Amino acid sequence: MVSYMNLVLYGVGGIVVAGMALLVAFQEKLVYVPVLPGLTKSYPMTPARLRLIYEDVWLRSSDGVRLHAWFIKLFPDCQGPTILFFQENAGNIAHRLEMVRIMLQRLQCNVFMLSYRGYGASDGYPSQHGIIRDAQAALDHLIQRKDIDTSRIVVFGRSLGGAVGAVLTQNNPDTVTALILENTFTSILDMAGVLLPFLKWFIGKSCSKGPGVLNFLVRSPWNTIDIIDQIKQPILFLSGLQDEMVPPSHMEMLYAKAAAHNRQCTFVEFLTGMHMDTWLAGGDRYWRTIQLFLEQNAPEKKDDESSGTGNGSVPRERDNESSRKGNGKFWMPDL
């Protein structure tokens, strides 16, 4: 007769096996959510609704997938920095238009918004390898344009977009000027344990409680923690301390690893910022932080600059305030 303890063990084992089976079968649907519940895949509005100057851009990824993007300008001949914006995992680029409208005004910039494959009007199905190709197609398009300053292309990624942006920045040290990461995770492997705590014993990277024996099952690991220290360009980390989706400790770990190899890293926290609203909760301080970062790392070229200044960046002194914290963070004052 099977003992009670054996029955318990069998039951627990069955739950774990069922959970793993669901993870294997539906993991892409957990990582990539192009359609929000109750909504459709199509854009609920276009930049025209907000009276923005924009261009519909159609691209081909290197594997032939047709992609859609919006290139939005502050004004027709704007030569400010161009921000290549990568969104979070849920919804489409139209859901970010209100934030982008303010970004244009506050930062005096252009914004290129890419729909990943399977999102918005883009064809295909999302995957890590595919989205990396999509991001490269977007950058390749920008560096061929004649109506922007291609020496001032800055990648901005939030959450999943930060993982996308980090890969693109690491792969393109000569064409991406700087990187901005907001509320980004260390890896999907670590996020598995955040969403389903029992998985910490089987899947994980930096935050794992176990050996990660089932990491091989994860098809889109997005191991940003593995590449962040290979990025040589300036990096701005924007962390909302009330993030209910990605633990703020993930941004701490990314910053710590990057800053150990890259002296051009800046970390700024926003006390009331949540996963999706840090740009709102941060108010004027949020936009002034990014503005300062762009002024320092993607400055406007001057006609009298000498040819020996490289990509046009200006020298930066290390901030004297950084010594206030033992970990060397740069703490922005309330602006």
C-alpha positions as CSV (number, residue, x, y, z in Angstrom):
1,M,0.0,0.0,0.0
2,V,1.4,3.4,-1.0
3,S,2.2,5.5,2.0
4,Y,0.7,9.0,2.6
5,M,4.1,10.5,2.2
6,N,4.5,8.9,-1.2
7,L,1.2,10.2,-2.3
8,V,2.2,13.7,-1.3
9,L,5.5,13.3,-3.2
10,Y,3.7,12.0,-6.3
11,G,1.3,14.9,-6.1
12,V,4.0,17.5,-5.8
13,G,5.9,15.9,-8.6
14,G,2.9,15.9,-10.8
15,I,2.3,19.6,-10.2
16,V,5.9,20.4,-11.1
17,V,5.8,18.2,-14.2
18,A,2.6,19.9,-15.3
19,G,4.0,23.3,-14.6
20,M,7.1,22.5,-16.7
21,A,5.0,21.2,-19.5
22,L,3.0,24.4,-19.6
23,L,6.2,26.5,-19.5
24,V,7.6,24.6,-22.4
25,A,4.4,24.8,-24.4
26,F,3.3,28.4,-23.7
27,Q,6.4,30.3,-22.7
28,E,6.4,32.6,-25.8
29,K,2.8,33.6,-24.8
30,L,4.1,34.6,-21.4
31,V,7.1,36.5,-22.6
32,Y,5.5,38.2,-25.6
33,V,2.0,39.7,-25.4
34,P,1.3,41.7,-28.6
35,V,-2.4,41.9,-27.8
36,L,-3.6,43.1,-24.5
37,P,-6.7,41.4,-23.0
38,G,-9.9,43.0,-24.5
39,L,-8.0,44.8,-27.2
40,T,-7.1,44.0,-30.8
41,K,-3.6,43.7,-32.5
42,S,-4.2,46.8,-34.5
43,Y,-3.1,50.3,-33.4
44,P,-5.8,52.1,-31.4
45,M,-4.4,55.4,-32.8
46,T,-1.6,56.8,-34.9
47,P,0.7,59.8,-34.1
48,A,-1.6,61.9,-36.2
49,R,-4.1,61.8,-33.4
50,L,-1.6,63.7,-31.3
51,R,-0.7,66.0,-34.2
52,L,2.8,64.6,-34.4
53,I,4.9,64.8,-37.6
54,Y,5.6,61.2,-38.5
55,E,6.4,58.7,-41.3
56,D,5.2,55.2,-41.7
57,V,8.4,53.1,-42.3
58,W,8.3,49.5,-43.6
59,L,11.4,47.4,-43.2
60,R,12.6,43.9,-44.0
61,S,14.5,42.0,-41.2
62,S,17.5,40.0,-42.3
63,D,15.3,36.8,-42.4
64,G,12.7,38.5,-44.7
65,V,10.0,39.4,-42.1
66,R,8.2,42.6,-42.9
67,L,8.2,45.1,-40.1
68,H,6.4,48.4,-39.4
69,A,7.7,51.4,-37.6
70,W,6.9,55.0,-37.0
71,F,9.6,57.7,-37.4
72,I,8.4,60.7,-35.4
73,K,10.0,64.1,-35.7
74,L,9.7,67.1,-33.4
75,F,9.7,69.3,-36.6
76,P,10.6,68.5,-40.2
77,D,14.3,69.4,-40.1
78,C,15.0,68.5,-36.5
79,Q,18.7,67.6,-36.1
80,G,18.5,66.7,-32.4
81,P,19.4,63.3,-31.1
82,T,17.4,60.4,-32.5
83,I,16.0,58.0,-29.9
84,L,15.5,54.4,-31.1
85,F,12.8,53.3,-28.7
86,F,12.1,49.7,-27.8
87,Q,8.9,49.0,-25.9
88,E,7.9,46.6,-23.2
89,N,6.5,43.1,-23.9
90,A,2.8,43.9,-23.8
91,G,0.7,45.9,-26.3
92,N,2.0,47.8,-29.2
93,I,3.8,51.1,-30.0
94,A,0.5,53.1,-30.1
95,H,0.2,52.5,-26.4
96,R,3.4,54.5,-25.9
97,L,2.5,57.5,-28.0
98,E,1.6,59.8,-25.1
99,M,4.9,59.2,-23.4
100,V,6.7,59.7,-26.8
101,R,4.9,63.0,-27.4
102,I,6.3,64.4,-24.1
103,M,9.7,62.9,-24.9
104,L,9.8,64.8,-28.2
105,Q,8.9,68.1,-26.5
106,R,11.2,67.7,-23.4
107,L,14.2,66.3,-25.2
108,Q,14.0,68.1,-28.5
109,C,14.6,64.9,-30.3
110,N,13.3,62.5,-33.0
111,V,11.9,59.1,-32.0
112,F,11.9,55.9,-34.0
113,M,9.4,53.4,-32.7
114,L,9.7,49.8,-34.0
115,S,6.9,47.2,-33.9
116,Y,8.6,43.9,-33.1
117,R,7.7,41.0,-35.4
118,G,4.2,39.8,-34.4
119,Y,3.4,43.2,-32.9
120,G,1.2,45.9,-34.4
121,A,1.3,45.9,-38.2
122,S,4.5,43.8,-38.3
123,D,4.4,40.3,-39.7
124,G,5.7,37.1,-38.2
125,Y,5.9,35.7,-34.6
126,P,8.0,37.0,-31.8
127,S,11.2,35.3,-30.6
128,Q,14.5,36.4,-29.2
129,H,16.5,35.7,-32.3
130,G,13.9,37.3,-34.5
131,I,13.5,40.5,-32.4
132,I,17.3,40.9,-32.3
133,R,17.2,40.8,-36.1
134,D,14.3,43.4,-36.1
135,A,16.2,45.8,-33.9
136,Q,19.2,45.6,-36.2
137,A,17.0,46.3,-39.2
138,A,15.7,49.4,-37.4
139,L,19.3,50.7,-36.7
140,D,20.5,49.9,-40.2
141,H,17.6,52.0,-41.5
142,L,18.4,55.0,-39.3
143,I,22.1,55.1,-40.1
144,Q,21.3,55.3,-43.8
145,R,19.0,58.3,-43.4
146,K,20.1,61.6,-44.7
147,D,17.7,63.7,-42.6
148,I,19.1,63.0,-39.2
149,D,22.4,63.3,-37.4
150,T,23.5,59.7,-37.4
151,S,26.2,60.4,-34.8
152,R,23.5,61.0,-32.2
153,I,21.5,57.7,-32.2
154,V,20.6,56.8,-28.7
155,V,18.9,53.5,-27.8
156,F,16.1,53.6,-25.2
157,G,14.6,50.4,-23.9
158,R,12.0,49.7,-21.1
159,S,11.6,46.3,-19.6
160,L,11.9,43.8,-22.4
161,G,12.9,46.7,-24.6
162,G,15.9,47.2,-22.4
163,A,17.0,43.6,-23.1
164,V,16.6,44.3,-26.8
165,G,18.4,47.6,-26.6
166,A,21.3,46.1,-24.7
167,V,22.0,43.5,-27.3
168,L,21.8,46.0,-30.1
169,T,24.1,48.5,-28.4
170,Q,26.7,45.8,-27.6
171,N,26.6,44.6,-31.2
172,N,27.0,48.1,-32.7
173,P,29.6,50.0,-30.7
174,D,30.4,52.3,-33.6
175,T,26.8,53.4,-34.5
176,V,24.9,53.5,-31.2
177,T,26.0,56.6,-29.2
178,A,24.5,55.7,-25.8
179,L,22.0,53.4,-24.1
180,I,19.1,54.2,-21.7
181,L,17.6,51.3,-19.7
182,E,14.4,51.6,-17.7
183,N,13.1,49.0,-15.3
184,T,14.9,46.2,-17.2
185,F,15.3,42.6,-15.9
186,T,18.6,40.7,-15.5
187,S,17.2,37.8,-17.6
188,I,14.0,36.0,-18.3
189,L,15.5,33.1,-16.4
190,D,15.4,35.2,-13.3
191,M,11.9,36.5,-14.1
192,A,10.6,33.0,-14.3
193,G,11.1,32.7,-10.5
194,V,9.5,36.1,-10.0
195,L,6.3,35.1,-11.8
196,L,6.3,31.5,-10.5
197,P,8.3,31.4,-7.3
198,F,8.7,27.6,-7.3
199,L,10.7,27.8,-10.5
200,K,13.5,29.5,-8.6
201,W,14.7,26.0,-7.7
202,F,14.9,24.9,-11.4
203,I,15.3,28.0,-13.6
204,G,17.4,31.0,-12.9
205,K,20.5,33.1,-13.5
206,S,21.6,35.7,-11.0
207,C,18.7,35.3,-8.6
208,S,18.4,31.5,-8.7
209,K,18.1,29.4,-5.6
210,G,18.9,26.3,-7.5
211,P,21.3,25.0,-10.1
212,G,19.2,26.2,-13.0
213,V,19.0,22.6,-14.4
214,L,16.0,23.5,-16.6
215,N,17.4,26.7,-18.1
216,F,17.8,24.9,-21.4
217,L,14.0,24.8,-21.7
218,V,13.7,28.6,-22.0
219,R,13.8,29.6,-25.6
220,S,14.0,33.4,-25.0
221,P,16.4,33.8,-22.0
222,W,17.3,37.4,-22.8
223,N,20.4,37.2,-20.5
224,T,21.1,41.0,-20.3
225,I,23.2,40.3,-17.2
226,D,25.7,38.4,-19.4
227,I,26.3,41.2,-21.9
228,I,25.9,44.4,-19.9
229,D,29.5,44.5,-18.9
230,Q,30.5,44.3,-22.6
231,I,28.8,47.6,-23.5
232,K,31.4,50.4,-23.9
233,Q,29.0,53.2,-24.6
234,P,27.5,55.4,-21.8
235,I,24.6,53.8,-20.1
236,L,21.8,55.5,-18.1
237,F,19.9,53.3,-15.7
238,L,16.4,54.6,-14.7
239,S,14.9,52.5,-11.8
240,G,11.4,52.8,-10.4
241,L,11.5,51.6,-6.8
242,Q,7.9,50.7,-6.7
243,D,8.2,48.4,-9.8
244,E,5.6,45.7,-9.3
245,M,6.7,43.6,-12.2
246,V,10.5,43.6,-12.3
247,P,12.2,43.7,-8.8
248,P,14.3,46.9,-8.6
249,S,17.2,44.6,-7.5
250,H,17.5,43.5,-11.1
251,M,18.4,47.1,-12.2
252,E,20.9,47.2,-9.2
253,M,22.6,44.1,-10.4
254,L,22.8,45.3,-14.0
255,Y,24.3,48.6,-12.9
256,A,26.8,47.0,-10.6
257,K,28.1,44.7,-13.3
258,A,28.2,47.4,-16.0
259,A,29.9,50.0,-13.7
260,A,32.6,47.6,-12.8
261,H,33.8,47.8,-16.5
262,N,32.4,51.0,-17.8
263,R,33.0,54.4,-16.0
264,Q,30.3,56.0,-18.1
265,C,27.4,54.5,-16.2
266,T,24.7,56.6,-14.3
267,F,22.1,55.1,-12.0
268,V,19.0,57.1,-11.0
269,E,16.2,55.9,-8.8
270,F,12.6,57.2,-8.6
271,L,11.0,56.6,-5.3
272,T,7.4,56.3,-6.5
273,G,8.0,54.9,-10.0
274,M,6.2,51.7,-10.9
275,H,6.9,49.5,-13.9
276,M,5.0,51.4,-16.5
277,D,4.7,54.9,-15.0
278,T,8.2,55.9,-13.9
279,W,8.1,58.5,-16.6
280,L,5.0,60.0,-15.0
281,A,5.9,59.5,-11.3
282,G,9.4,61.0,-11.9
283,G,7.9,64.2,-13.3
284,D,10.3,67.0,-14.3
285,R,13.2,65.2,-12.6
286,Y,12.8,62.2,-14.9
287,W,13.1,64.3,-18.1
288,R,15.8,66.5,-16.7
289,T,17.9,63.4,-15.9
290,I,17.6,62.1,-19.5
291,Q,18.2,65.6,-20.9
292,L,21.4,66.0,-19.0
293,F,22.6,62.5,-20.1
294,L,22.0,63.4,-23.7
295,E,23.7,66.7,-23.4
296,Q,26.8,65.0,-22.0
297,N,26.9,61.9,-24.2
298,A,25.1,62.9,-27.5
299,P,25.8,66.6,-27.7
300,E,25.1,68.8,-30.7
301,K,28.1,69.1,-33.0
302,K,29.6,72.6,-33.2
303,D,31.0,73.9,-36.5
304,D,34.3,74.8,-34.9
305,E,34.9,71.4,-33.4
306,S,38.3,70.0,-34.3
307,S,38.5,66.7,-36.2
308,G,40.3,65.1,-33.2
309,T,37.1,65.0,-31.1
310,G,36.0,61.6,-32.3
311,N,32.3,61.2,-32.4
312,G,31.7,64.7,-31.2
313,S,31.2,63.9,-27.5
314,V,32.5,66.3,-24.9
315,P,34.9,65.3,-22.1
316,R,33.1,64.5,-18.8
317,E,34.3,64.9,-15.3
318,R,33.2,62.3,-12.8
319,D,30.6,63.7,-10.5
320,N,31.8,64.6,-7.1
321,E,28.5,63.5,-5.5
322,S,29.1,59.9,-6.5
323,S,31.1,59.3,-3.3
324,R,28.0,59.8,-1.2
325,K,27.2,56.1,-1.7
326,G,29.6,53.3,-1.2
327,N,28.6,51.6,-4.5
328,G,29.5,54.7,-6.5
329,K,26.1,55.5,-7.8
330,F,25.4,59.0,-9.2
331,W,22.4,60.4,-7.4
332,M,20.6,63.1,-9.3
333,P,19.2,65.9,-7.1
334,D,15.6,66.8,-7.3
335,L,15.4,69.1,-10.3
